[in-house]
Amino acid sequence: MNNFQYYNPVRMVFGEGQIKELANLVPDNARVLITFCD
């Protein structure tokens, strides 16, 4: 196996109504992945 490092700082936010909190949590130039189940 090749030597490697993996760094992935992640914040996961769960719960109803959390979409509106993104403006407070995410910088303007960030990318966001939103998943949901109906």
C-alpha positions as CSV (number, residue, x, y, z in Angstrom):
1,M,0.0,0.0,0.0
2,N,1.2,3.5,-0.8
3,N,1.7,5.9,2.1
4,F,-0.8,8.7,2.2
5,Q,-2.6,11.1,4.5
6,Y,-6.3,12.0,4.4
7,Y,-7.6,15.1,6.1
8,N,-11.3,15.9,5.9
9,P,-12.7,18.4,8.5
10,V,-16.4,18.0,8.3
11,R,-19.3,19.6,10.2
12,M,-22.6,17.7,9.9
13,V,-25.8,19.4,10.9
14,F,-28.9,17.4,11.5
15,G,-32.5,18.2,12.2
16,E,-35.5,20.1,11.1
17,G,-35.0,23.8,10.2
18,Q,-31.2,23.6,10.0
19,I,-31.0,24.8,6.4
20,K,-31.6,28.4,7.6
21,E,-28.5,28.0,9.9
22,L,-26.2,27.6,6.9
23,A,-25.7,31.3,6.5
24,N,-24.1,31.3,10.0
25,L,-22.0,28.2,9.6
26,V,-20.6,28.4,6.0
27,P,-18.3,31.0,4.5
28,D,-19.5,32.6,1.2
29,N,-17.0,30.8,-1.0
30,A,-17.6,27.3,0.5
31,R,-19.2,24.3,-1.2
32,V,-22.0,22.5,0.6
33,L,-23.5,19.1,0.1
34,I,-27.1,18.8,1.3
35,T,-28.8,15.4,1.4
36,F,-32.4,14.6,2.6
37,C,-34.9,11.9,2.7
38,D,-38.6,12.5,2.2
